[in-house]
Amino acid sequence: MSNVSEPISKRLYSVKEAGKYLGRSAWAIRHLIWEGELPQVRQGRRVMVDVVDMDRFIEKHKMEVGDGHDLPQEAERPCIA
């Protein structure tokens, strides 16, 4: 028998919760959905996002760490001593 106090791992997140999960605003999540970058699960007017799709989104946009040449260069500032 399972312990009643065990947290339930959920799979579907609201747009607001998905924003927290991905570190984005709710509006940014809506834009990702509208642009087809992030699939949605709809039930009536309620829009949910599957955690599996969010993890897939993260993996798709993850970049390998290189030697730093692909990073933007900071403007050179004179050193004042």
MORALIN-V742902 format. One record per backbone hydrogen bond with DSSP energy under -0.5 kcal/mol. CO is the residue of the C=O (numbers start at 1). NH is the residue of the N-H. E is the energy in kcal/mol with one decimal. If there is no record, write none. Layout:
# MORALIN-V742902
((CO/NH/E) (CO/NH/E))
This chain:
# MORALIN-V742902
((3/6/-1.4) (7/9/-0.6) (8/10/-0.6) (11/51/-2.9) (13/49/-2.8) (14/18/-2.9) (15/19/-2.0) (16/20/-1.7) (17/21/-2.4) (18/22/-2.4) (19/23/-1.0) (19/24/-2.8) (25/29/-1.9) (26/30/-2.3) (27/31/-2.3) (28/32/-2.2) (29/33/-2.2) (30/34/-2.9) (31/35/-2.4) (32/37/-2.1) (32/38/-1.5) (33/36/-1.4) (40/42/-0.5) (41/48/-2.7) (43/46/-1.7) (46/43/-2.1) (47/15/-0.6) (48/41/-2.9) (49/13/-2.7) (50/54/-1.9) (51/55/-2.5) (52/56/-2.2) (53/57/-2.4) (54/58/-2.2) (55/59/-2.4) (56/60/-2.4) (57/61/-1.6) (58/62/-0.7) (59/62/-0.6) (64/66/-0.5) (68/71/-1.2) (78/80/-0.6) (79/81/-0.6))
